[in-house]
């Protein structure tokens, strides 16, 4: 959710139950403002909260002018009283301004930048299951059988691979973004030269459009778009329909779309990553998404539907 | 007149539709048998209206006045004041004609004229018509659709009418038409020739105007007129310039017509869009108004009401410190909805349990305890234990073999107010909607709910399709999950509750358990820090549910022992089932099992910055979404989530049970390999050997006997 409309957004997303406590809210407002200035982001989004066993992570994302460029992620987490202060994990922000970032913070006000996600990270963290600990330097141990060549013999050794929780955090955030970050149709538009801008004339979806899954897009580079037939593409507006729509998600029914408060608020909840809530008030410019959850994918989804 | 005009209009239209020609003939008839018709018409109108135009029907067709035309068309287009009201100075040409038209319906004479087909009528007219005028009629008739003729005054009048009434089934008359015509032509039947001579020079103009006038006639069915329609069509075609326009012209025409409809639908849709929002606002407004309705009575009940209604706002405030909550407005509405619940039901204690999310709608759950003795009786369906005989009792040999399957005896559900059914739960989808009571939970439902994992849809009557099949629909599943969540996550600070006065016997019988607890009046509160640091300061105050599905152990053997004494041999169940034991009430939560090295609870202070006023927040890791807070003295539990247990492993559905054995295996039924040849021979050899030996023995015996005998 946009940092500028944080309070209103939190109120609108409160239907899922998880929100922020007043002190957290106040500190967020101030710190996000500072982050925006320091990192020179165009927009700062409060991405959400990942609940760990010991502590929670608060995640923010910074966007640059081009909305679909890779974002920088920042995180922060609260130290528990009595804990040793872990090492600082701040990394230098990316030099180019064209990058977004995800950041995290260690104590209440400081944010740390997370490295961008790579595929290798994803492969590594796919073996880790269970909850987040809440300590970014915690290392998950995973024993793997690795083939080690010693001369002519081929051994299979059990190697204990250590995966840092920070890596896992990065890759989970990235997965969630790729899978379930949502934006309504018309909120962004594509300029002829390529960059994607916020549409200042977006007045909100109409009430009938708001109930359809096809009016919402994944907030990521399109994957399915090129697979569409020419006939379908002919109906699309190239300046607005340049992202994948939600209605072709597999499994079908992995989104729960609800109207709250009569017709005045539409809430989408993802069932694949429980905890992600997207809200939009039709006919207004208010929309946003927030993730508050344990950071685990719901693999049982097909059984549950 | 006005009452009858619509009727007449209808009749007129119908008749016009059916009989175009007769109408025309009617008109002609109106001219020809003037005296007859006029008399008839006048006689008709006599009873209908007061003043009648005394002008003769020929006067009808007199030109010169445009107003008569209006009146003429009046009955057709809109019901004007009766043409008869017009003074006789300007009798509308058509009005009397219309009246004439109507007249025939009522008169015997002319009804036959109208209702019957044209020709006889025409003949009739012909006979009665003047010779002078018959020809024009004939010419008119023959050239019904042509406009240009000499002496066309009448024909002009009739012509367009001809076409119109011949072609269209129901068309309203437009006074414009006749206005133009009348202004241009003189319809003086008495002097047809003179009228024609005046009009002749501008015949073409007249023709054009007539044509246009005809085209502008609006259809009575759709309100469109051909002129506008054609112009729209052509505009469209010229704009779009399609290929082979002439081939698709019909489609273009259809599209243009459909566009008329689509506009109307849009406005309708817009109105409907906001309706649901208004509906829910109305319902919630009712919530707000309720408080004002009851006046003096409330004071009396206030004491009780205060006792039963929880302070939801206060709890919400504390939960907000923990970052959990539904938003202040929504919570307030839920508060009011709870108040409504307590007002309408005899409730002792009430608590806002939480919110369960669903696919289409969510559930707001209230935990309620009824006042003693005022329990609403539920319709209990007793599950009869199915016991089937083993088939040996009957001596009937023709009986089909009965299955040996014995369904496990169903465990009876717990009484209300005890165990899992200690509280009654009400749910509603949104504050403002009516509260629905959930049925009690049975052990079987809990056992199966443990094995399945399904999302809630939001509608209570949705069937649950799963394996193992869930006995019930969504309301039962919801109730079972609520029971499980309550049993697993409702905690309170240590010491807040304590057991009631201890009875004399402290021995715990197999079925006796400390079920009841009550608030400890001497509770002094625990330091918040302590609550956060150590989990042993919190205790469960809801009974644990045994694997059996109940809180209190029920021994299924006990009853069956009495019934099955005769069949002890056949019984397949073990004679003794171990009693299931669960942690007793008020167990500290530090005893809770870990989930694969994850502690079952997470604690924290609500705020690090201001610890002196912070509260302790407890979050369950087993049931994601269950929270509890305490500020030392007060505490509250809350659940918000999807209603499922957490498990790091993925869900695996249970496998179906093995196929039951059809028959017990025994030596008689078991198949054995046939003995091979060698075995048979060996066997025979052995047998012979045995026989030989016996024979020898017999022989020896016989010998001995013989010997004995000899002795």
Interface residues (C-beta under 8 A of the other chain):
Chain A: X11 X14 X15 X16 X17 X18 X19 X20 X21 X22 X23 X24 X49 X51 X53 X54 X55 X78 X79 X80 X81 X108 X129 X130 X131 X206 X207 X208 X253 X256 X258 X259 X260 X261 X262 X263 X264 X269 X271 X274 X293 X294 X299 X300 X303 X304 X305
Chain B: X269 X273 X274 X275 X276 X277 X278 X279 X280 X281 X320 X321 X322 X323 X324 X325 X326 X327 X329 X330 X355 X357 X358 X359 X360 X361 X362 X430 X453 X454 X455 X596 X598 X599 X602 X604 X605 X606 X607 X608 X609 X610 X611 X619 X621 X624 X625 X640 X641 X642 X644 X646 X648 X649 X650 X651 X653
